[in-house]
Amino acid sequence: MPVSLRAVPLLAALVLLPLSTAALARVSARDQAAADALAQRMQAAEKRYTDALVLASNSDPKGQAEGDAALEDMEDVLDACARQKGCQIHTLLASYKRLLKEKVDAQSDAEGDDLVGENTSDDPLDDGSDHSVPADSNIPDSARTTRLLDDQRHRFDSMVAYNPAVQAGIRRWLTDMRGTLIDSYENYQNLRPQMLPAWQATGLPEALLFGIMAKESNGRVHVSSRAGAAGLMQFMPATGSRFGLGQDGTGFDTRFDPYAATEAAAAYMNERMGELDRNIEFALAAYNGGEGRAARIYRDRPGASFWDADVYRQFPAETQDYVPMVIAAAWLYLHPRQYGLKFPKVDASPAPLKLARTASIYELTICLGNGRTREGFMRALRNLNPRYQAETWIPAGTTINASSHMVRLYNRQCVKGPTAELAHTLVTATVDSAIRDDSPRTTRVAVGDVSGVPVGVPTTVATGAPRPAKPTAAQVRSYKVARGDTLGRIVGKFQCDTRELARANGLRAPSYVLKPGQQLKLTGCDR
């Protein structure tokens, strides 16, 4: 948060001061002493201004007043220096430019660099210095300073109350919920190229998006609640439908689509902000506790704060917890270093990945390995490709969403070779292949659903036993689908080839939707 906009005109005044006054060849001892005193005053003012920046970054109201007073001291010194023989104007200018650089570095460290880390991303939304303003070393100091002081990426700080309720939320995120916050950050960085454009289009602060996502879903695309809310932004069916979310033509629920869900959340929040005089606390209360309740309370108490007792107590306990926790997560997203928080580096530059061989997300997760991540790529792959379940077999030639880092690892490890074969063996392994029993048995899948492994893809299990021969046409029978049946279970029970079974019964990949009572022709089955 800038301490003052007065720094910009002050710099302009410095540039216009005549530098020739510093070139006096001879000055008296008395003049030199006066000039030295002015230099000391400038140093003291610089320290005072630097200290004010620290106070402001900690949301201390004294920071603004101290910063303004320090700038007034500098202006007085410069005015005196212009009239004082022997005063080195160019030295004071260098001192002032050093102060500006310290301001830039402080904001970059506290609010940008530590957040993004040593960025190797090609993502145009993630430039490695902050979340919205690109760095450019060729811009003159005065222009960079103007842009910095005019930058509104942290206007969120001035839009919310930083009070003990928010501080208690920060404490919770930093203690027993620290791991959840880190997971939310990593998930958000992988999804940011899909989520941020829709959000920024409404002019809402990015930190607010992160805070809502962290509290609602921790950045897990497929999460659903018992009440029926679903997706990253946890839309209920009715509310989602109002903003264009729901079942599409393929049967996919677009509440699980990161871009669509963020676009809907941005439209919803912007609508609430418009109704509630841009009050973030009330808008968040509406998001969680119902827009009707929030609007009624706001109308009944015009100008009141969410934190006023007779307002706060009208919201349910869940909303009373929700609002400060969202704000706390957003605050930490903007100011990690102040709280001893170091977010991990995430190489999430988006890139398409064309599968050279049929694979599932389970198999890709194994063959990609950790790749400088803490927990591997399963969550990122699932989030980026919400239409596929982890066990679904995705045909060769399909292009899925990934990052450039994943693509490099895939080409190196997953197309062919021992790592690729090991991953396939592990995913297709079953418990029954290890049990020596002559009696009939059902196949229990140890890791995922191997039902979709197509013909032509190696299917050797851990024991190395070959697959049984396919049945003849005379062996084709029928099966009545029971409640809870999936195609994978039926394939395992009757030792079927998934593609043949699906083709014979008109079932479409990748969902293979079945209905209880449906009669299936057991084409391509061994039992």
C-alpha positions as a Python dict, from the first residue, in 0.01 Angstrom:
ca = {
    (1, 'M'): (0, 0, 0),
    (2, 'P'): (163, 329, -106),
    (3, 'V'): (247, 567, 179),
    (4, 'S'): (187, 877, -28),
    (5, 'L'): (148, 989, -389),
    (6, 'R'): (349, 1300, -313),
    (7, 'A'): (669, 1118, -402),
    (8, 'V'): (601, 1157, -774),
    (9, 'P'): (586, 1540, -791),
    (10, 'L'): (879, 1553, -552),
    (11, 'L'): (1089, 1349, -794),
    (12, 'A'): (987, 1580, -1078),
    (13, 'A'): (1101, 1880, -872),
    (14, 'L'): (1435, 1712, -810),
    (15, 'V'): (1490, 1651, -1180),
    (16, 'L'): (1428, 2021, -1253),
    (17, 'L'): (1671, 2151, -989),
    (18, 'P'): (1995, 2288, -1135),
    (19, 'L'): (2276, 2042, -1090),
    (20, 'S'): (2534, 2315, -1150),
    (21, 'T'): (2508, 2427, -789),
    (22, 'A'): (2702, 2113, -697),
    (23, 'A'): (2998, 2221, -907),
    (24, 'L'): (3120, 2514, -695),
    (25, 'A'): (3494, 2487, -676),
    (26, 'R'): (3548, 2662, -347),
    (27, 'V'): (3319, 2716, -46),
    (28, 'S'): (3382, 2853, 298),
    (29, 'A'): (3405, 2629, 602),
    (30, 'R'): (3081, 2779, 730),
    (31, 'D'): (2896, 2703, 404),
    (32, 'Q'): (3038, 2352, 399),
    (33, 'A'): (2916, 2288, 753),
    (34, 'A'): (2568, 2406, 657),
    (35, 'A'): (2569, 2183, 351),
    (36, 'D'): (2681, 1885, 559),
    (37, 'A'): (2396, 1951, 805),
    (38, 'L'): (2146, 1943, 517),
    (39, 'A'): (2289, 1612, 398),
    (40, 'Q'): (2242, 1470, 750),
    (41, 'R'): (1884, 1598, 757),
    (42, 'M'): (1821, 1423, 425),
    (43, 'Q'): (1960, 1098, 563),
    (44, 'A'): (1737, 1127, 870),
    (45, 'A'): (1432, 1197, 652),
    (46, 'E'): (1517, 898, 433),
    (47, 'K'): (1531, 670, 737),
    (48, 'R'): (1204, 813, 864),
    (49, 'Y'): (1038, 746, 530),
    (50, 'T'): (1176, 389, 515),
    (51, 'D'): (1042, 323, 865),
    (52, 'A'): (706, 460, 754),
    (53, 'L'): (696, 208, 470),
    (54, 'V'): (740, -72, 721),
    (55, 'L'): (453, 60, 932),
    (56, 'A'): (229, 94, 626),
    (57, 'S'): (307, -259, 508),
    (58, 'N'): (193, -381, 851),
    (59, 'S'): (-129, -179, 814),
    (60, 'D'): (-29, 55, 1097),
    (61, 'P'): (-221, 383, 1054),
    (62, 'K'): (86, 575, 1173),
    (63, 'G'): (262, 482, 850),
    (64, 'Q'): (71, 732, 636),
    (65, 'A'): (130, 1027, 872),
    (66, 'E'): (497, 939, 923),
    (67, 'G'): (554, 905, 551),
    (68, 'D'): (396, 1243, 476),
    (69, 'A'): (603, 1409, 748),
    (70, 'A'): (922, 1252, 611),
    (71, 'L'): (844, 1382, 261),
    (72, 'E'): (788, 1731, 402),
    (73, 'D'): (1132, 1712, 565),
    (74, 'M'): (1287, 1617, 231),
    (75, 'E'): (1114, 1904, 55),
    (76, 'D'): (1245, 2147, 317),
    (77, 'V'): (1598, 2008, 278),
    (78, 'L'): (1587, 2036, -100),
    (79, 'D'): (1455, 2389, -83),
    (80, 'A'): (1735, 2487, 155),
    (81, 'C'): (1994, 2302, -55),
    (82, 'A'): (1898, 2499, -364),
    (83, 'R'): (1992, 2822, -176),
    (84, 'Q'): (2293, 2689, 13),
    (85, 'K'): (2637, 2736, -140),
    (86, 'G'): (2827, 2406, -153),
    (87, 'C'): (2518, 2186, -114),
    (88, 'Q'): (2548, 1881, -341),
    (89, 'I'): (2210, 1859, -516),
    (90, 'H'): (2315, 1557, -724),
    (91, 'T'): (2406, 1371, -402),
    (92, 'L'): (2063, 1436, -255),
    (93, 'L'): (1906, 1326, -583),
    (94, 'A'): (2100, 997, -562),
    (95, 'S'): (1985, 958, -202),
    (96, 'Y'): (1625, 1009, -303),
    (97, 'K'): (1652, 763, -592),
    (98, 'R'): (1800, 508, -353),
    (99, 'L'): (1496, 558, -130),
    (100, 'L'): (1266, 490, -423),
    (101, 'K'): (1457, 174, -509),
    (102, 'E'): (1422, 55, -151),
    (103, 'K'): (1048, 112, -179),
    (104, 'V'): (1029, -89, -502),
    (105, 'D'): (1238, -371, -355),
    (106, 'A'): (1038, -378, -32),
    (107, 'Q'): (708, -408, -213),
    (108, 'S'): (849, -667, -453),
    (109, 'D'): (984, -878, -166),
    (110, 'A'): (682, -854, 58),
    (111, 'E'): (415, -871, -206),
    (112, 'G'): (556, -1032, -519),
    (113, 'D'): (894, -1204, -545),
    (114, 'D'): (851, -1421, -239),
    (115, 'L'): (509, -1517, -363),
    (116, 'V'): (615, -1626, -707),
    (117, 'G'): (976, -1722, -640),
    (118, 'E'): (1235, -1765, -915),
    (119, 'N'): (985, -1787, -1193),
    (120, 'T'): (1071, -1991, -1500),
    (121, 'S'): (721, -1962, -1641),
    (122, 'D'): (630, -1842, -1987),
    (123, 'D'): (286, -1754, -1856),
    (124, 'P'): (202, -1396, -1957),
    (125, 'L'): (0, -1365, -1638),
    (126, 'D'): (295, -1464, -1421),
    (127, 'D'): (600, -1250, -1484),
    (128, 'G'): (801, -1342, -1178),
    (129, 'S'): (788, -1009, -994),
    (130, 'D'): (427, -947, -898),
    (131, 'H'): (78, -1060, -993),
    (132, 'S'): (-24, -788, -1231),
    (133, 'V'): (245, -533, -1324),
    (134, 'P'): (523, -647, -1562),
    (135, 'A'): (881, -554, -1472),
    (136, 'D'): (1084, -357, -1724),
    (137, 'S'): (1435, -249, -1644),
    (138, 'N'): (1434, -10, -1940),
    (139, 'I'): (1166, 215, -1790),
    (140, 'P'): (1317, 529, -1631),
    (141, 'D'): (1305, 553, -1253),
    (142, 'S'): (1047, 831, -1261),
    (143, 'A'): (810, 630, -1482),
    (144, 'R'): (859, 313, -1278),
    (145, 'T'): (786, 507, -962),
    (146, 'T'): (473, 663, -1106),
    (147, 'R'): (347, 323, -1214),
    (148, 'L'): (433, 170, -877),
    (149, 'L'): (254, 438, -678),
    (150, 'D'): (-49, 425, -909),
    (151, 'D'): (-62, 43, -904),
    (152, 'Q'): (-386, -82, -756),
    (153, 'R'): (-303, -451, -719),
    (154, 'H'): (-306, -414, -342),
    (155, 'R'): (-610, -191, -319),
    (156, 'F'): (-765, -493, -147),
    (157, 'D'): (-584, -379, 170),
    (158, 'S'): (-787, -60, 182),
    (159, 'M'): (-1115, -235, 94),
    (160, 'V'): (-1133, -454, 404),
    (161, 'A'): (-1086, -417, 779),
    (162, 'Y'): (-764, -564, 916),
    (163, 'N'): (-895, -640, 1265),
    (164, 'P'): (-853, -909, 1533),
    (165, 'A'): (-1104, -1137, 1358),
    (166, 'V'): (-891, -1133, 1042),
    (167, 'Q'): (-574, -1171, 1249),
    (168, 'A'): (-727, -1477, 1417),
    (169, 'G'): (-796, -1615, 1069),
    (170, 'I'): (-435, -1551, 970),
    (171, 'R'): (-325, -1738, 1282),
    (172, 'R'): (-538, -2039, 1183),
    (173, 'W'): (-405, -2042, 826),
    (174, 'L'): (-47, -2024, 958),
    (175, 'T'): (-84, -2302, 1218),
    (176, 'D'): (-303, -2609, 1181),
    (177, 'M'): (-420, -2497, 833),
    (178, 'R'): (-80, -2403, 691),
    (179, 'G'): (-58, -2719, 479),
    (180, 'T'): (-405, -2650, 339),
    (181, 'L'): (-303, -2294, 251),
    (182, 'I'): (12, -2416, 72),
    (183, 'D'): (-194, -2673, -120),
    (184, 'S'): (-443, -2401, -214),
    (185, 'Y'): (-162, -2181, -342),
    (186, 'E'): (-8, -2457, -553),
    (187, 'N'): (-347, -2553, -695),
    (188, 'Y'): (-425, -2190, -773),
    (189, 'Q'): (-95, -2131, -951),
    (190, 'N'): (-164, -2428, -1181),
    (191, 'L'): (-516, -2300, -1250),
    (192, 'R'): (-434, -1928, -1258),
    (193, 'P'): (-409, -1903, -1641),
    (194, 'Q'): (-764, -2040, -1663),
    (195, 'M'): (-914, -1852, -1368),
    (196, 'L'): (-760, -1506, -1360),
    (197, 'P'): (-869, -1362, -1698),
    (198, 'A'): (-1239, -1407, -1621),
    (199, 'W'): (-1194, -1260, -1274),
    (200, 'Q'): (-988, -960, -1381),
    (201, 'A'): (-1246, -868, -1644),
    (202, 'T'): (-1474, -748, -1363),
    (203, 'G'): (-1203, -541, -1191),
    (204, 'L'): (-1211, -744, -870),
    (205, 'P'): (-883, -791, -675),
    (206, 'E'): (-703, -1117, -749),
    (207, 'A'): (-638, -1172, -379),
    (208, 'L'): (-1014, -1196, -325),
    (209, 'L'): (-1034, -1476, -583),
    (210, 'F'): (-759, -1670, -406),
    (211, 'G'): (-921, -1619, -65),
    (212, 'I'): (-1261, -1746, -181),
    (213, 'M'): (-1111, -2045, -362),
    (214, 'A'): (-889, -2139, -65),
    (215, 'K'): (-1183, -2134, 177),
    (216, 'E'): (-1437, -2295, -55),
    (217, 'S'): (-1242, -2584, -208),
    (218, 'N'): (-868, -2550, -136),
    (219, 'G'): (-830, -2544, -513),
    (220, 'R'): (-973, -2894, -573),
    (221, 'V'): (-1186, -2888, -886),
    (222, 'H'): (-1392, -3201, -816),
    (223, 'V'): (-1493, -3132, -455),
    (224, 'S'): (-1865, -3150, -368),
    (225, 'S'): (-2049, -3086, -44),
    (226, 'R'): (-2332, -3285, 113),
    (227, 'A'): (-2555, -2982, 59),
    (228, 'G'): (-2501, -3006, -318),
    (229, 'A'): (-2242, -2731, -376),
    (230, 'A'): (-1979, -2830, -630),
    (231, 'G'): (-1655, -2722, -792),
    (232, 'L'): (-1376, -2478, -715),
    (233, 'M'): (-1616, -2200, -618),
    (234, 'Q'): (-1881, -2429, -462),
    (235, 'F'): (-2189, -2320, -652),
    (236, 'M'): (-2526, -2464, -551),
    (237, 'P'): (-2722, -2597, -851),
    (238, 'A'): (-2982, -2318, -856),
    (239, 'T'): (-2732, -2034, -818),
    (240, 'G'): (-2499, -2193, -1070),
    (241, 'S'): (-2783, -2220, -1319),
    (242, 'R'): (-2851, -1845, -1283),
    (243, 'F'): (-2496, -1777, -1397),
    (244, 'G'): (-2478, -2032, -1677),
    (245, 'L'): (-2342, -2334, -1491),
    (246, 'G'): (-2482, -2686, -1501),
    (247, 'Q'): (-2505, -2994, -1723),
    (248, 'D'): (-2380, -2937, -2076),
    (249, 'G'): (-2463, -3140, -2385),
    (250, 'T'): (-2219, -3417, -2290),
    (251, 'G'): (-2348, -3463, -1936),
    (252, 'F'): (-2057, -3273, -1780),
    (253, 'D'): (-2140, -3034, -1495),
    (254, 'T'): (-1968, -2707, -1580),
    (255, 'R'): (-1952, -2615, -1212),
    (256, 'F'): (-1638, -2832, -1227),
    (257, 'D'): (-1488, -2627, -1511),
    (258, 'P'): (-1232, -2379, -1368),
    (259, 'Y'): (-1287, -2104, -1624),
    (260, 'A'): (-1668, -2127, -1626),
    (261, 'A'): (-1688, -2144, -1246),
    (262, 'T'): (-1458, -1843, -1203),
    (263, 'E'): (-1648, -1644, -1462),
    (264, 'A'): (-1972, -1717, -1277),
    (265, 'A'): (-1818, -1633, -938),
    (266, 'A'): (-1684, -1304, -1074),
    (267, 'A'): (-2027, -1212, -1214),
    (268, 'Y'): (-2194, -1309, -885),
    (269, 'M'): (-1950, -1112, -669),
    (270, 'N'): (-1965, -809, -897),
    (271, 'E'): (-2345, -816, -877),
    (272, 'R'): (-2332, -832, -496),
    (273, 'M'): (-2069, -558, -477),
    (274, 'G'): (-2291, -334, -689),
    (275, 'E'): (-2587, -390, -457),
    (276, 'L'): (-2383, -350, -139),
    (277, 'D'): (-2187, -32, -215),
    (278, 'R'): (-1865, -225, -297),
    (279, 'N'): (-1849, -364, 57),
    (280, 'I'): (-1639, -681, 42),
    (281, 'E'): (-1742, -812, 385),
    (282, 'F'): (-2113, -793, 299),
    (283, 'A'): (-2051, -940, -48),
    (284, 'L'): (-1867, -1235, 106),
    (285, 'A'): (-2145, -1276, 361),
    (286, 'A'): (-2390, -1293, 70),
    (287, 'Y'): (-2173, -1549, -111),
    (288, 'N'): (-2177, -1775, 193),
    (289, 'G'): (-2491, -1689, 389),
    (290, 'G'): (-2738, -1593, 117),
    (291, 'E'): (-2775, -1278, -87),
    (292, 'G'): (-3127, -1211, 41),
    (293, 'R'): (-3018, -1206, 404),
    (294, 'A'): (-2714, -986, 330),
    (295, 'A'): (-2918, -737, 126),
    (296, 'R'): (-3188, -713, 393),
    (297, 'I'): (-2938, -652, 674),
    (298, 'Y'): (-2753, -397, 464),
    (299, 'R'): (-3076, -209, 384),
    (300, 'D'): (-3185, -212, 747),
    (301, 'R'): (-2852, -68, 863),
    (302, 'P'): (-2733, 173, 589),
    (303, 'G'): (-2368, 262, 634),
    (304, 'A'): (-2314, 2, 905),
    (305, 'S'): (-2007, -221, 912),
    (306, 'F'): (-2024, -599, 892),
    (307, 'W'): (-1837, -593, 1222),
    (308, 'D'): (-2104, -394, 1409),
    (309, 'A'): (-2246, -628, 1671),
    (310, 'D'): (-2610, -594, 1566),
    (311, 'V'): (-2509, -670, 1204),
    (312, 'Y'): (-2255, -945, 1269),
    (313, 'R'): (-2489, -1141, 1497),
    (314, 'Q'): (-2763, -1159, 1234),
    (315, 'F'): (-2546, -1386, 1020),
    (316, 'P'): (-2510, -1759, 1095),
    (317, 'A'): (-2197, -1886, 1268),
    (318, 'E'): (-2066, -2035, 942),
    (319, 'T'): (-2076, -1692, 775),
    (320, 'Q'): (-1921, -1523, 1079),
    (321, 'D'): (-1626, -1762, 1033),
    (322, 'Y'): (-1624, -1751, 653),
    (323, 'V'): (-1579, -1377, 601),
    (324, 'P'): (-1261, -1326, 810),
    (325, 'M'): (-1110, -1653, 686),
    (326, 'V'): (-1144, -1549, 321),
    (327, 'I'): (-996, -1206, 398),
    (328, 'A'): (-712, -1368, 596),
    (329, 'A'): (-621, -1600, 308),
    (330, 'A'): (-626, -1307, 66),
    (331, 'W'): (-409, -1102, 301),
    (332, 'L'): (-151, -1379, 323),
    (333, 'Y'): (-151, -1415, -55),
    (334, 'L'): (-48, -1050, -82),
    (335, 'H'): (188, -1028, 219),
    (336, 'P'): (351, -1368, 282),
    (337, 'R'): (691, -1250, 403),
    (338, 'Q'): (549, -1037, 683),
    (339, 'Y'): (420, -1356, 844),
    (340, 'G'): (718, -1584, 781),
    (341, 'L'): (533, -1760, 501),
    (342, 'K'): (716, -1882, 193),
    (343, 'F'): (500, -2009, -90),
    (344, 'P'): (661, -2278, -309),
    (345, 'K'): (780, -2209, -662),
    (346, 'V'): (533, -2349, -914),
    (347, 'D'): (628, -2391, -1280),
    (348, 'A'): (276, -2375, -1423),
    (349, 'S'): (312, -2225, -1771),
    (350, 'P'): (25, -2388, -1964),
    (351, 'A'): (98, -2623, -2254),
    (352, 'P'): (-102, -2886, -2444),
    (353, 'L'): (1, -3249, -2400),
    (354, 'K'): (-82, -3489, -2687),
    (355, 'L'): (-84, -3846, -2564),
    (356, 'A'): (139, -4077, -2766),
    (357, 'R'): (-22, -4382, -2604),
    (358, 'T'): (-342, -4456, -2419),
    (359, 'A'): (-307, -4364, -2053),
    (360, 'S'): (-503, -4263, -1745),
    (361, 'I'): (-429, -3979, -1507),
    (362, 'Y'): (-321, -4245, -1257),
    (363, 'E'): (-63, -4376, -1505),
    (364, 'L'): (58, -4028, -1599),
    (365, 'T'): (97, -3938, -1232),
    (366, 'I'): (326, -4237, -1177),
    (367, 'C'): (543, -4197, -1485),
    (368, 'L'): (583, -3818, -1447),
    (369, 'G'): (724, -3859, -1096),
    (370, 'N'): (764, -3562, -861),
    (371, 'G'): (940, -3327, -1100),
    (372, 'R'): (1042, -3069, -835),
    (373, 'T'): (694, -3072, -681),
    (374, 'R'): (606, -3178, -328),
    (375, 'E'): (340, -3434, -416),
    (376, 'G'): (359, -3495, -790),
    (377, 'F'): (112, -3398, -1060),
    (378, 'M'): (-208, -3588, -991),
    (379, 'R'): (-401, -3294, -847),
    (380, 'A'): (-277, -3059, -1119),
    (381, 'L'): (-372, -3306, -1395),
    (382, 'R'): (-717, -3362, -1249),
    (383, 'N'): (-778, -2992, -1198),
    (384, 'L'): (-666, -2906, -1551),
    (385, 'N'): (-873, -3188, -1705),
    (386, 'P'): (-1193, -3200, -1501),
    (387, 'R'): (-1384, -3406, -1759),
    (388, 'Y'): (-1167, -3711, -1691),
    (389, 'Q'): (-1178, -3925, -1380),
    (390, 'A'): (-839, -4040, -1254),
    (391, 'E'): (-899, -4400, -1365),
    (392, 'T'): (-1048, -4318, -1707),
    (393, 'W'): (-841, -4443, -2000),
    (394, 'I'): (-775, -4154, -2237),
    (395, 'P'): (-712, -4267, -2598),
    (396, 'A'): (-381, -4207, -2772),
    (397, 'G'): (-387, -3891, -2981),
    (398, 'T'): (-601, -3702, -2727),
    (399, 'T'): (-469, -3361, -2626),
    (400, 'I'): (-506, -3278, -2258),
    (401, 'N'): (-421, -2967, -2056),
    (402, 'A'): (-83, -2966, -1883),
    (403, 'S'): (215, -2743, -1813),
    (404, 'S'): (534, -2711, -2015),
    (405, 'H'): (718, -2885, -1732),
    (406, 'M'): (480, -3183, -1749),
    (407, 'V'): (519, -3201, -2126),
    (408, 'R'): (897, -3220, -2095),
    (409, 'L'): (873, -3497, -1834),
    (410, 'Y'): (614, -3684, -2040),
    (411, 'N'): (829, -3689, -2352),
    (412, 'R'): (1127, -3803, -2149),
    (413, 'Q'): (963, -4068, -1929),
    (414, 'C'): (611, -4164, -2035),
    (415, 'V'): (617, -4240, -2408),
    (416, 'K'): (841, -4547, -2393),
    (417, 'G'): (1105, -4705, -2178),
    (418, 'P'): (1117, -4870, -1836),
    (419, 'T'): (943, -4587, -1646),
    (420, 'A'): (649, -4589, -1885),
    (421, 'E'): (615, -4968, -1873),
    (422, 'L'): (644, -4976, -1493),
    (423, 'A'): (371, -4713, -1458),
    (424, 'H'): (141, -4914, -1687),
    (425, 'T'): (216, -5238, -1501),
    (426, 'L'): (137, -5080, -1165),
    (427, 'V'): (-190, -4926, -1283),
    (428, 'T'): (-316, -5246, -1448),
    (429, 'A'): (-211, -5473, -1160),
    (430, 'T'): (-494, -5649, -971),
    (431, 'V'): (-506, -5827, -640),
    (432, 'D'): (-649, -6141, -798),
    (433, 'S'): (-345, -6182, -1019),
    (434, 'A'): (-143, -6254, -706),
    (435, 'I'): (-391, -6503, -550),
    (436, 'R'): (-351, -6870, -639),
    (437, 'D'): (-703, -7009, -639),
    (438, 'D'): (-867, -7249, -884),
    (439, 'S'): (-1219, -7145, -788),
    (440, 'P'): (-1405, -6870, -981),
    (441, 'R'): (-1320, -6523, -857),
    (442, 'T'): (-1406, -6163, -928),
    (443, 'T'): (-1142, -5910, -1019),
    (444, 'R'): (-1070, -5643, -762),
    (445, 'V'): (-874, -5348, -896),
    (446, 'A'): (-586, -5249, -674),
    (447, 'V'): (-507, -4913, -831),
    (448, 'G'): (-783, -4743, -1027),
    (449, 'D'): (-1012, -4895, -1287),
    (450, 'V'): (-820, -5084, -1554),
    (451, 'S'): (-1137, -5155, -1749),
    (452, 'G'): (-1057, -4921, -2033),
    (453, 'V'): (-718, -5059, -2135),
    (454, 'P'): (-751, -5085, -2514),
    (455, 'V'): (-631, -5362, -2740),
    (456, 'G'): (-272, -5307, -2846),
    (457, 'V'): (-156, -5148, -2519),
    (458, 'P'): (65, -5376, -2306),
    (459, 'T'): (-150, -5526, -2031),
    (460, 'T'): (92, -5757, -1855),
    (461, 'V'): (26, -5765, -1481),
    (462, 'A'): (288, -5790, -1211),
    (463, 'T'): (316, -6171, -1246),
    (464, 'G'): (379, -6145, -1619),
    (465, 'A'): (77, -6365, -1701),
    (466, 'P'): (-74, -6300, -2046),
    (467, 'R'): (-438, -6202, -2087),
    (468, 'P'): (-679, -6486, -2168),
    (469, 'A'): (-791, -6529, -2527),
    (470, 'K'): (-1102, -6344, -2641),
    (471, 'P'): (-1432, -6536, -2649),
    (472, 'T'): (-1597, -6652, -2967),
    (473, 'A'): (-1925, -6511, -3088),
    (474, 'A'): (-2107, -6815, -2950),
    (475, 'Q'): (-2013, -6713, -2596),
    (476, 'V'): (-2194, -6379, -2613),
    (477, 'R'): (-2455, -6350, -2336),
    (478, 'S'): (-2647, -6067, -2171),
    (479, 'Y'): (-2631, -5903, -1831),
    (480, 'K'): (-2887, -5690, -1648),
    (481, 'V'): (-2729, -5379, -1495),
    (482, 'A'): (-2780, -5358, -1117),
    (483, 'R'): (-2791, -5042, -907),
    (484, 'G'): (-2436, -4923, -839),
    (485, 'D'): (-2285, -5107, -1135),
    (486, 'T'): (-2020, -4933, -1345),
    (487, 'L'): (-1877, -5048, -1672),
    (488, 'G'): (-1545, -5106, -1497),
    (489, 'R'): (-1702, -5347, -1248),
    (490, 'I'): (-1881, -5537, -1524),
    (491, 'V'): (-1561, -5557, -1731),
    (492, 'G'): (-1373, -5694, -1430),
    (493, 'K'): (-1645, -5945, -1345),
    (494, 'F'): (-1679, -6089, -1695),
    (495, 'Q'): (-1321, -6030, -1818),
    (496, 'C'): (-1435, -5807, -2108),
    (497, 'D'): (-1263, -5583, -2355),
    (498, 'T'): (-1400, -5239, -2278),
    (499, 'R'): (-1406, -5108, -2633),
    (500, 'E'): (-1585, -5414, -2773),
    (501, 'L'): (-1837, -5413, -2488),
    (502, 'A'): (-1904, -5040, -2520),
    (503, 'R'): (-1934, -5055, -2901),
    (504, 'A'): (-2177, -5349, -2887),
    (505, 'N'): (-2403, -5163, -2645),
    (506, 'G'): (-2381, -4810, -2783),
    (507, 'L'): (-2194, -4671, -2477),
    (508, 'R'): (-1996, -4352, -2528),
    (509, 'A'): (-1654, -4280, -2376),
    (510, 'P'): (-1534, -4156, -2140),
    (511, 'S'): (-1832, -4172, -1902),
    (512, 'Y'): (-1993, -4500, -2021),
    (513, 'V'): (-2321, -4412, -1850),
    (514, 'L'): (-2529, -4713, -1741),
    (515, 'K'): (-2887, -4731, -1613),
    (516, 'P'): (-3019, -4989, -1362),
    (517, 'G'): (-3216, -5257, -1547),
    (518, 'Q'): (-3034, -5198, -1876),
    (519, 'Q'): (-2954, -5520, -2066),
    (520, 'L'): (-2595, -5541, -2187),
    (521, 'K'): (-2469, -5776, -2456),
    (522, 'L'): (-2154, -5932, -2311),
    (523, 'T'): (-1963, -5900, -2636),
    (524, 'G'): (-1588, -5949, -2604),
    (525, 'C'): (-1610, -6108, -2258),
    (526, 'D'): (-1433, -6420, -2133),
    (527, 'R'): (-1681, -6531, -1867),
}
